[in-house]
Amino acid sequence: MRVHRSLVFPVRWNDSRLNSLLDEFRLVVNKSIRIAIREDLRSRASLTRTAYAPLSKEHAIHKKYIPCAFEVALTLLKAHRRRVRKGRISSNPYVRRPLLKAENQSYWLDRETGRLRIPIRGTEGVQILLPMSDWHRSILRDPTWGLGSLTLVPGSAILVVRKEAPKAYEPHAALALDTNEDSLDGVFAEGKTAHRLTISLRGVREIQATHFRRRRRQARKKANDRRVQRRLLKREGRRERNRVKQRLHLVSKALVVAANTRRSAIVLEDLTLHGARGRSRRMNRRLNAWPRREVHRQIEYKAALEGVPVIKVNPAWTSKTCPVCGARRRDRVGKVFVCEMCDWEMDRQINAGMNILKTALASNEALARAVRFQPGALRHDVVSPLYDLSALPTGAREEPSGVELRRASA
């Protein structure tokens, strides 16, 4: 299995030839979309047979860019056809912004200096210098990372690197986590011992609420100037995303490091949140802003880089099922789950983590051989954080927006 990472470089150029190349590539993509819709083409091979010859005559660009344009067009069409199959309203897609996508055979990059050469046509090309940070150099100097596709849009260059992921080890323990708005709560089990734990999401929910109030206030103040309003709201949204992602990166990295050190598997929920009636407008907004998928995405790709096995289980009834006798409660459960059959009592979120662990043990033989989970051993255990926030490196940049990070223990 291969893992991919995207390296983003903020770049500016004043070369009109490169701007023309991006415009031409956008036109090729839009023409490819129209041809694929008219001829009902769904594969790159069929689109190449039909459209390669006329497009190569009409547009004077490097010939290797045309198959890349076909890939972009088919990707957009695949999403469009999926929406149509589901009965959603969807117009024919087209690319609005200038862009260029090139495979690794089309460009040349000096990994040490960041000098990038992009061919225009024939032997003519343009060179730009990518701003290299220490993090970029640490990846590009690693020979195990191979170069993938390069995407240019006005203001940035996105370079994809890839390498073979290490084989996942056979787990000797398990970290089963229930994903909540403020934390990841669950159980760490190794052999016959188990401990309750919690991983704080470092105030992500409070950050989202703060920026929501700021955007609402800015929208009211600039209601008569939509141009300024859009610019301010876009800047506020960018700050919020940066602050949230930075915190989630710290949490996911600490989790994967802890799992790798203890040779344990990470067990997560396979969450798909659907809209439901009866929720208030405020609750729906909170759930839509909840970065549950981003947390799992970061954990999964970092675990793949380290060879940490990740197990996804069905989250149904995890908060309402007794891990001791298996009875389910049909009514609403508060902060504490109490079983009406055997009088089992446990925090609802920790109870969900225990049921997630039991489901993973039932579906994974290697994990079942290593872990002998006994729910009763956790009755009097105290909840402990997985890591100490005060022990994080002080030299790391923790707040990209310049606001001091609020340190709070789990």
C-alpha positions in Angstrom: 0.0 0.0 0.0 1.2 3.5 -0.9 0.8 6.6 1.3 0.6 10.1 -0.2 1.3 13.5 1.2 0.7 16.9 -0.2 3.4 19.6 0.1 1.9 23.1 -0.4 4.2 26.0 -1.5 3.0 29.6 -1.6 4.5 30.9 -4.9 4.1 34.1 -7.0 5.2 34.5 -10.6 5.0 37.3 -13.2 5.6 35.1 -16.3 2.9 35.6 -18.8 3.8 32.3 -20.5 3.0 30.4 -17.3 -0.3 32.2 -16.9 -1.2 31.4 -20.5 -0.4 27.7 -19.9 -2.7 27.6 -16.9 -5.5 29.1 -19.0 -4.9 26.7 -21.8 -5.0 23.7 -19.5 -8.3 24.9 -18.0 -9.8 25.1 -21.6 -8.6 21.6 -22.4 -10.2 20.3 -19.2 -13.6 22.0 -20.0 -13.5 20.8 -23.6 -12.8 17.3 -22.4 -15.8 17.4 -20.0 -18.1 18.4 -22.9 -16.7 15.7 -25.1 -17.1 13.0 -22.4 -20.7 14.1 -21.7 -21.6 14.2 -25.4 -20.1 10.8 -26.2 -20.9 9.2 -22.8 -17.2 8.4 -22.1 -16.2 7.1 -18.7 -12.6 5.9 -18.9 -9.4 7.6 -19.7 -8.6 5.2 -22.6 -11.9 5.9 -24.4 -11.5 9.7 -23.8 -7.9 9.5 -25.2 -9.0 7.7 -28.3 -11.8 10.3 -29.0 -10.3 13.6 -27.9 -6.5 13.4 -27.9 -6.0 14.1 -31.6 -8.3 17.2 -31.9 -7.2 18.8 -28.7 -3.5 18.4 -29.4 -4.1 20.2 -32.7 -6.2 23.0 -31.2 -4.0 23.8 -28.2 -0.2 24.4 -28.4 0.8 22.9 -25.0 3.1 20.1 -23.9 1.5 16.9 -25.1 1.9 15.2 -21.7 -0.5 17.7 -20.2 -3.4 16.5 -22.2 -3.8 13.1 -20.5 -3.6 14.9 -17.1 -6.5 17.2 -18.3 -8.4 14.0 -19.1 -7.9 12.8 -15.5 -9.1 16.1 -14.0 -12.2 16.1 -16.3 -13.1 12.5 -15.5 -12.8 13.1 -11.8 -15.2 16.0 -12.0 -17.6 14.0 -14.1 -17.5 11.1 -11.7 -18.7 13.3 -8.8 -21.3 14.9 -11.1 -22.7 11.5 -12.1 -22.8 10.3 -8.5 -24.9 13.3 -7.5 -27.3 12.6 -10.5 -27.7 9.0 -9.5 -28.6 10.0 -6.0 -31.3 12.3 -7.4 -29.6 15.6 -6.5 -29.6 18.7 -8.6 -26.3 19.0 -10.4 -25.3 21.0 -13.5 -22.6 20.1 -15.9 -19.2 20.7 -14.2 -16.6 23.1 -15.5 -13.4 24.6 -14.2 -13.5 28.2 -13.3 -10.0 29.0 -12.1 -6.8 28.6 -14.1 -4.8 25.5 -13.1 -2.2 23.0 -14.3 -1.8 19.4 -13.3 1.4 17.6 -14.4 2.7 14.1 -13.6 6.3 13.6 -12.4 7.5 12.8 -16.0 6.5 16.3 -17.1 8.4 18.6 -14.7 11.9 18.7 -13.1 12.5 19.6 -9.4 15.8 20.1 -7.5 15.0 18.6 -4.1 17.7 20.6 -2.4 17.1 24.1 -3.7 13.5 23.9 -4.7 14.2 25.0 -8.3 11.3 23.8 -10.5 11.2 23.7 -14.3 7.8 23.4 -16.0 7.8 22.8 -19.8 5.5 25.0 -21.9 5.8 23.4 -25.4 8.6 21.5 -27.0 11.9 22.5 -25.4 10.5 25.8 -24.0 10.0 26.0 -20.3 9.6 28.2 -17.2 11.6 28.0 -14.0 10.3 29.1 -10.6 11.8 28.8 -7.1 9.7 27.1 -4.5 10.0 28.5 -0.9 11.5 25.6 1.0 10.9 25.3 4.8 12.7 22.9 7.1 9.7 20.6 7.0 9.7 20.5 3.2 13.4 19.7 3.1 13.0 16.9 5.7 10.6 15.2 3.4 12.2 15.9 0.0 15.7 14.8 1.3 14.2 11.5 2.3 14.9 9.2 -0.8 12.0 6.9 0.2 9.5 9.6 -0.8 9.0 9.6 -4.6 7.6 12.6 -6.6 4.0 12.4 -7.7 1.8 14.9 -9.5 2.3 18.7 -9.4 -0.7 21.1 -9.4 -0.3 24.8 -10.0 -3.0 27.3 -9.2 -2.6 31.1 -8.9 -0.6 31.7 -5.7 0.4 28.2 -4.8 2.0 25.0 -6.0 0.9 21.6 -4.6 3.4 18.7 -4.9 2.3 15.2 -4.1 4.9 12.8 -2.7 4.4 9.1 -2.2 6.1 6.0 -0.7 5.4 2.4 0.2 3.8 2.2 3.7 5.4 -0.1 6.2 3.6 -3.3 6.9 1.3 -3.0 9.9 2.6 -4.9 12.9 0.7 -7.5 14.9 -0.9 -5.6 17.8 -0.2 -6.5 21.4 -2.7 -4.0 22.9 -5.6 -1.8 21.8 -6.6 1.8 22.0 -10.4 2.0 21.6 -11.7 5.5 21.3 -15.1 7.1 21.2 -15.1 10.3 19.1 -16.8 13.2 20.9 -17.0 17.0 20.4 -14.5 17.8 23.1 -12.3 14.7 23.4 -11.6 11.2 22.4 -12.6 8.9 25.2 -12.1 5.2 25.6 -10.1 2.3 26.9 -6.5 1.1 26.6 -6.3 -2.6 27.0 -3.1 -4.8 27.1 -3.3 -8.5 28.1 -5.6 -8.7 31.1 -5.1 -5.1 32.2 -7.2 -2.1 31.0 -7.3 1.6 31.8 -9.8 4.3 31.0 -8.3 7.3 29.2 -9.3 10.5 27.6 -7.6 12.7 24.9 -8.6 16.3 24.9 -9.1 18.0 21.6 -7.5 21.2 23.1 -10.5 23.5 23.0 -11.5 23.0 19.3 -15.2 23.4 20.1 -14.6 26.8 21.9 -12.5 28.0 18.9 -15.3 27.2 16.5 -17.8 29.0 18.7 -15.6 32.0 19.0 -15.0 32.3 15.2 -18.7 31.8 14.5 -19.6 34.8 16.7 -16.9 36.8 15.0 -18.2 35.9 11.5 -21.8 36.7 12.4 -20.7 40.1 13.8 -18.7 40.9 10.7 -21.5 39.9 8.4 -23.8 42.3 10.2 -21.4 45.2 10.2 -20.6 44.8 6.4 -24.1 43.9 5.2 -24.1 46.8 2.8 -20.7 46.0 1.2 -20.7 42.4 0.0 -17.2 42.6 -1.4 -15.6 43.6 1.9 -17.9 41.1 3.7 -16.7 38.2 1.7 -13.1 39.1 2.2 -13.4 39.4 5.9 -15.4 36.2 6.3 -12.9 34.3 4.1 -10.1 35.5 6.3 -11.9 34.6 9.5 -12.7 31.1 8.2 -9.1 30.6 7.2 -7.9 31.5 10.7 -10.4 29.1 12.2 -9.3 26.2 10.0 -5.6 26.8 10.7 -6.2 26.9 14.5 -8.4 23.8 14.5 -6.1 21.8 12.2 -3.0 22.7 14.2 -4.6 21.3 17.4 -5.8 18.2 15.7 -2.3 17.6 14.3 -0.9 17.7 17.8 -3.5 15.3 19.2 -3.3 12.8 16.3 0.5 12.8 16.4 0.6 12.1 20.2 -2.0 9.3 19.8 0.0 7.6 17.0 3.3 7.9 18.9 1.7 6.4 22.0 0.1 3.5 20.0 3.4 2.8 18.2 5.4 2.8 21.5 3.0 0.4 23.1 2.6 -1.7 19.9 -1.2 -1.3 20.1 -3.9 -1.0 17.5 -6.1 2.1 17.2 -9.8 1.3 17.2 -12.1 4.0 15.8 -15.7 4.4 14.9 -16.8 4.3 11.2 -18.8 7.6 11.6 -21.3 8.7 9.0 -23.5 11.5 10.5 -26.8 11.9 8.8 -29.3 14.7 9.3 -32.2 13.9 11.6 -35.4 15.6 12.5 -36.0 17.0 15.9 -32.7 18.7 16.2 -32.5 22.4 16.8 -30.9 24.7 14.3 -28.1 25.4 16.7 -27.4 21.7 17.3 -27.3 21.0 13.5 -24.8 23.8 13.1 -22.6 22.4 15.8 -22.7 18.9 14.4 -21.9 20.1 10.9 -18.8 22.0 12.2 -17.7 19.1 14.3 -14.3 18.0 12.7 -14.9 14.3 13.3 -13.7 13.2 9.9 -10.6 15.4 10.0 -9.6 13.8 13.3 -9.9 10.3 11.8 -8.2 11.3 8.6 -5.1 12.6 10.4 -5.0 9.6 12.7 -5.3 7.1 9.7 -2.6 8.6 7.5 -0.1 9.1 10.3 -0.8 5.5 11.5 -0.2 4.2 8.0 3.2 6.0 7.9 4.3 4.3 11.2 2.7 0.9 10.5 0.2 1.2 13.2 -3.0 -0.9 12.5 -6.3 1.0 12.5 -9.6 -0.9 12.9 -12.9 0.8 12.1 -16.1 -0.6 13.7 -19.8 0.1 13.5 -20.7 2.9 16.1 -24.3 1.8 16.4 -25.6 1.5 20.0 -22.1 1.8 21.6 -23.3 4.4 24.1 -26.5 2.5 25.0 -25.2 -1.0 25.3 -24.0 -2.6 28.6 -20.5 -4.1 28.0 -21.1 -6.7 30.8 -24.5 -8.3 30.0 -25.2 -6.8 26.5 -28.5 -5.2 27.4 -29.6 -2.1 25.5 -31.3 1.0 26.7 -34.0 2.4 24.4 -34.5 5.7 26.2 -32.2 8.7 26.3 -28.9 8.2 28.2 -27.4 11.0 30.2 -23.7 11.5 31.0 -23.7 8.3 33.0 -24.8 5.0 31.5 -26.7 2.8 34.0 -27.8 -0.7 33.0 -31.3 -1.6 34.1 -30.5 -5.3 34.0 -27.3 -5.7 35.9 -26.8 -2.2 37.5 -23.6 -1.6 35.6 -22.7 2.1 35.9 -20.1 3.9 33.8 -19.5 7.3 32.1 -21.4 7.2 28.8 -18.3 8.0 26.6 -16.0 5.5 28.4 -18.9 2.9 28.1 -18.9 3.6 24.3 -15.2 3.0 24.1 -15.5 -0.3 25.9 -18.2 -1.5 23.5 -16.0 -0.3 20.6 -13.2 -2.4 22.0 -15.4 -5.5 22.4 -16.6 -5.2 18.7 -13.0 -5.0 17.5 -12.0 -8.0 19.5 -14.8 -10.0 18.0 -13.8 -9.1 14.5 -9.9 -9.3 14.7 -8.3 -12.5 15.6 -4.8 -11.1 16.2 -6.1 -8.5 18.6 -8.3 -11.1 20.4 -5.3 -13.3 21.0 -3.4 -10.4 22.6 -6.1 -8.8 24.7 -8.3 -10.4 27.4 -10.7 -7.6 28.2 -12.6 -7.7 31.4 -15.1 -4.8 31.8 -15.4 -5.2 35.6 -11.7 -4.3 36.0 -12.5 -0.7 35.0 -15.3 -0.1 37.5 -13.0 1.7 40.0 -10.3 2.9 37.6 -9.8 6.7 37.2 -9.8 8.5 33.9 -6.2 9.5 32.9 -5.1 11.6 30.0 -3.0 9.9 27.3 -0.4 12.6 27.3 0.6 15.6 29.4 0.0 18.9 27.6 2.7 20.7 29.7 5.3 18.1 28.5 4.9 19.1 24.8 8.0 20.7 23.2 8.2 24.4 23.9 10.0 25.2 20.7 7.2 24.0 18.5 4.9 26.5 16.9 1.5 25.7 18.4 -0.7 28.6 17.3 -0.5 29.6 13.6 -2.8 32.6 14.1 -0.6 34.3 16.7 -3.1 33.8 19.5 -1.7 32.2 22.6 -2.7 28.6 23.0 -4.9 27.9 25.9 -3.4 25.1 27.8 -6.0 22.9 29.6 -5.5 19.5 31.0 -7.8 16.7 29.9 
